[in-house]
């Protein structure tokens, strides 16, 4: 029998700017949060190509750009969409309730 997920509040929706990734830490893991068209997304903060922090980069729409070499990822799927990145980054489920953003430590 699988136990239900636990969720941890990590941010308020208003903390997450629509043009700058927002960094949170959960279970010693750095997670980047994004808000696009009113929806909050979460990915691993570390670029799969150069190990740079994606929160130090920028994003527009659904694409985050790594600050080190300009590689890009789709924040919905984690897929690499622009070289030099070829490997995806992890994405995580997000729950929003009453303007509070929750991640599940079970997913990390």
TACORMO-V337744 format. One line per field, one symbol per residue. psi: psi as a letter, one per 20 degrees, with the letter a starting at -180 (. if undefined). Layout:
# TACORMO-V337744
psi: ???
This chain:
# TACORMO-V337744
psi: ppqqqqqppirqgihoqjipqppqpplkppppqqopkjppqprqippigjkqphiibrqpdjppppigjjqqqpihiippipqjphqrqqqqqqpppljppqqphhi.
